[in-house]
Amino acid sequence: MILIKALFLSLLLCGQGFASEDLLAGIAARLVKTPITQGEFHQQKHLKVLHKPLISSGTFTYDQNKGVIWKTLTPVVSVLLVNESKLLTGQGEQAVPAAFGKVFKAMLGGDLAALTDGFNVTGSDQKTSWQLELTPKDDMLKKVIGTMLLSGDTELRKLEIREAGGNVTDIAFDNISHPAQLTDEQQADFERLSP
């Protein structure tokens, strides 16, 4: 949970970036783009001070109009709800700048061009897979994140965050699907974000 908040906060602090338009266009053309994306995540955080990684897992739901539900199920149940103006956790609500929504559309909605707003982007696009390396432009962000590596096929499958201090977080996305509509439970979660 803390990692996700730190990731989202750091993405908000980004400056302007540059990327190969052809590279991003080629990858974006292969990505599945639907109004709803959901799946499971498995996260390992490798801290320099610990011998074993911190492991968590859960589910995520992205709705292009409503935002993101990030539910950690193990080891401790928690829910993070985010839309373009709010971030809601068990600890309360926080205001979110409008640009925050770009991060979700880029990472979960397939709008890779939005990543160039805050990062230099390099990578490769091969026949069955792709990889992008994001390096922050903003000096303040560079103090937190060294690089982020994204990889996938028709979906984002892995995200690796290499922090400036040496910690590394690996997130794998599995069982990704694109339902036609939200479940009642997902609708209820998103209702909590409504004004």
ZARO-533458 format. One line per 8 residues: number of its first residue (from 0); their letters; for each residue x negated, y, z of C-alpha. Coordinates in Angstrom, 2 decimals. Example, Ala and Ser with C-alpha at 12.3 -4.5 7.8 and 13.67 -1.06 7.14 Angstrom:
// residues 2
0	as	-12.30 -4.50 7.80  -13.67 -1.06 7.14
//
This chain:
// residues 195
0	milikalf	0.00 0.00 0.00  -2.77 2.42 0.93  -4.60 1.54 -2.29  -1.55 2.32 -4.42  -1.05 5.66 -2.68  -4.74 6.49 -3.16  -4.60 5.46 -6.81  -1.52 7.54 -7.52
8	lslllcgq	-2.89 10.51 -5.57  -6.18 10.33 -7.42  -4.41 10.20 -10.77  -2.56 13.37 -9.84  -5.83 15.20 -9.34  -7.19 14.56 -12.82  -8.36 17.18 -15.25  -8.36 17.01 -19.04
16	gfasedll	-9.84 14.00 -20.82  -10.76 12.87 -24.32  -10.16 9.56 -26.06  -10.34 8.06 -29.49  -6.89 8.59 -30.95  -7.31 5.56 -33.23  -8.26 3.26 -30.34  -5.30 4.26 -28.19
24	agiaarlv	-2.88 4.24 -31.12  -3.98 0.73 -32.08  -3.51 -0.62 -28.56  -0.25 1.25 -27.99  1.18 -0.24 -31.19  0.71 -3.75 -29.74  2.23 -3.05 -26.33  5.80 -4.06 -25.57
32	ktpitqge	7.84 -0.91 -24.99  11.24 -1.33 -23.39  13.18 0.77 -20.86  12.57 -1.76 -18.05  9.43 -3.71 -17.20  9.13 -5.93 -14.16  6.79 -8.57 -12.86  4.51 -9.68 -10.07
40	fhqqkhlk	1.18 -8.30 -8.89  -1.70 -9.94 -7.05  -4.21 -7.56 -5.51  -7.67 -8.10 -4.02  -9.48 -5.22 -2.36  -13.20 -5.82 -1.87  -14.51 -3.54 0.88  -18.23 -3.18 1.36
48	vlhkplis	-17.82 -3.62 5.12  -15.91 -6.93 4.89  -17.08 -10.33 3.70  -13.65 -11.40 2.45  -11.30 -9.36 0.27  -7.99 -7.99 1.54  -5.32 -9.84 -0.45  -1.74 -8.76 -1.09
56	sgtftydq	0.96 -9.62 -3.57  4.44 -8.56 -4.52  6.66 -7.35 -7.31  7.00 -4.21 -9.39  9.81 -2.73 -11.44  9.36 0.15 -13.89  12.40 1.94 -15.30  11.57 4.71 -17.76
64	nkgviwkt	14.39 6.90 -16.42  14.30 6.06 -12.71  10.66 5.45 -11.75  8.81 2.57 -10.09  9.54 0.13 -7.29  6.32 -1.38 -5.88  7.19 -4.06 -3.30  4.41 -5.68 -1.32
72	ltpvvsvl	5.67 -9.04 -0.04  2.51 -10.44 1.58  0.80 -10.10 3.97  3.18 -7.31 5.18  6.45 -6.38 3.50  6.55 -2.75 2.35  8.19 -0.75 -0.43  6.89 2.22 -2.37
80	lvneskll	9.45 4.06 -4.54  8.32 6.74 -6.95  10.00 8.90 -9.57  8.96 12.15 -11.24  9.64 14.26 -8.15  9.50 12.00 -5.07  7.40 9.32 -3.42  9.29 7.37 -0.75
88	tgqgeqav	7.71 4.91 1.69  8.64 3.51 5.09  6.84 6.52 6.56  9.07 9.03 4.77  9.35 11.10 1.63  6.79 13.26 -0.12  7.19 15.65 -3.03  5.45 14.61 -6.24
96	paafgkvf	4.36 16.94 -9.07  6.27 16.39 -12.32  3.08 15.20 -14.06  3.08 12.18 -11.75  5.60 10.44 -14.03  3.04 10.39 -16.84  0.92 7.95 -14.87  3.69 5.36 -14.78
104	kamlggdl	4.65 5.76 -18.39  1.01 5.35 -19.33  0.26 2.31 -17.19  3.58 0.47 -17.21  5.51 2.04 -20.07  2.82 1.79 -22.73  2.26 5.54 -23.24  -1.53 5.29 -23.30
112	aaltdgfn	-2.04 8.75 -24.79  -0.96 10.20 -21.42  -4.11 8.73 -19.86  -6.24 11.24 -21.75  -4.83 14.02 -19.59  -7.20 13.06 -16.80  -9.81 10.65 -18.09  -12.42 10.05 -20.73
120	vtgsdqkt	-11.27 6.82 -22.34  -13.42 4.27 -24.13  -12.75 0.67 -24.93  -12.21 -2.05 -27.47  -9.24 -3.43 -29.35  -9.71 -7.01 -30.48  -7.32 -9.33 -32.22  -5.77 -10.89 -29.11
128	swqleltp	-6.83 -8.56 -26.32  -7.87 -5.02 -25.48  -9.81 -3.25 -22.75  -10.01 0.40 -21.74  -12.47 2.07 -19.40  -11.27 5.28 -17.79  -13.79 7.70 -16.32  -12.39 10.69 -14.43
136	kddmlkkv	-13.27 14.18 -15.62  -12.35 16.06 -12.45  -15.27 16.49 -10.00  -13.03 15.92 -6.98  -11.64 12.71 -8.46  -15.15 11.48 -9.27  -15.84 11.47 -5.52  -13.06 8.87 -5.11
144	igtmllsg	-13.05 6.80 -8.30  -16.03 5.78 -10.42  -14.13 4.00 -13.19  -10.90 2.16 -13.85  -10.76 -0.80 -16.23  -7.47 -1.78 -17.84  -7.07 -4.89 -19.96  -4.26 -6.81 -21.57
152	dtelrkle	-2.61 -8.10 -24.70  0.97 -7.05 -25.43  1.18 -6.06 -21.73  -1.12 -4.56 -19.13  -2.55 -7.68 -17.44  -5.38 -6.41 -15.22  -6.41 -3.21 -13.52  -9.78 -2.88 -11.79
160	ireaggnv	-10.54 0.23 -9.75  -14.19 0.83 -8.92  -14.35 3.42 -6.18  -17.23 5.84 -5.92  -18.11 4.43 -2.48  -18.58 0.91 -3.82  -15.22 -0.67 -2.95  -13.46 -2.52 -5.78
168	tdiafdni	-9.77 -3.32 -6.20  -8.54 -5.92 -8.68  -4.85 -6.08 -9.57  -3.47 -8.79 -11.86  0.03 -8.53 -13.34  1.92 -11.78 -14.01  5.37 -13.04 -14.98  6.14 -9.79 -16.80
176	shpaqltd	9.60 -9.50 -18.29  11.83 -6.85 -19.84  15.41 -7.33 -18.65  18.27 -5.50 -20.32  19.42 -4.06 -16.99  18.40 -3.70 -13.37  19.60 -6.07 -10.65  21.93 -4.77 -7.92
184	eqqadfer	18.98 -4.79 -5.50  16.81 -2.75 -7.89  19.66 -0.29 -8.45  20.04 0.09 -4.68  16.30 0.75 -4.28  16.38 3.43 -6.97  19.49 4.99 -5.37  17.30 5.80 -2.38
192	lsp	15.36 8.16 -4.66  18.47 10.00 -5.83  19.02 13.52 -4.47
//
